[in-house]
Amino acid sequence: MKRQALLFAVAIQFLTRLPVPNLEGFQTSWLSESARYFPLVGALVGVISVGVWWLSSMVFPPTVAIGLMMSASLLLTGAFHEDGFADVCDGFGGGRTRDAVLAIMKDSRVGAYGAIGVAMMLGLKWSVLTSLPYSTFPMIVVAAHIASRWCAIGIIWRLQYIRPDTEAKSKPLASSLGGRNWLLSGLLGALVLLPGFLLIDPPLRNQLAVVLLAALALSLMSAIFAAVYFKNRIGGYTGDCVGAAQQLAELSFLLTTLGILAGTH
């Protein structure tokens, strides 16, 4: 259990700006092993973000509270995934060859494709979140954070990391995420959701279960689509690709929940 707690701390340190105890004797293999806990880090980010929304809702209108919640999420993660999404928009939007795509993604500057992509992504998220029902809002937000990270790390399992070792900041993460660990990470995420799920009234719980399963399916589809696209364009993935897949999966999750819930009212 001590080792698993250590790996969870490694995952927190890698994906967020939250403080963790000093990781003495750090080994690069820990990062790869910690990937199974990425959905749990998503749960942590989601719960803190929902807490900011709940507190803000006591003072501000719902739209402002959601804006503050999104800002808190960006601060917690250092816009880690959004940065990857911007780099992917720039690289795949501006690069015609594999080498050009990789070179553009490596550039720290944000171009037009990246800026427009992130603006549209955040705008869509805010629009969807402001339209979700209050009663199921917390569960949907936390579930979206969990599911999107689980879908995204499936890319690590299924594709080859394609940057040379000398350029690879995320190479240690890419070394060994097997199918069993990927499934385990999804199970851990589901178990985290279970207590909150059981607190919901039974009639609403049944409807929400269907909504969340459908949203998970669409999130997986978006991640698979992204993986196929990355494979065809550059022959594998980079760390930016995983970040972009997480953003696409999260947006797909939220859009699906809104589409189903809007259709039932």
Summary of the structure (lengths in Angstrom):
residues: 265
radius of gyration: 18.1
end to end distance: 45.7
largest distance: 55.1
contacts: 886
relative contact order: 0.15
helix: 81%
strand: 1%
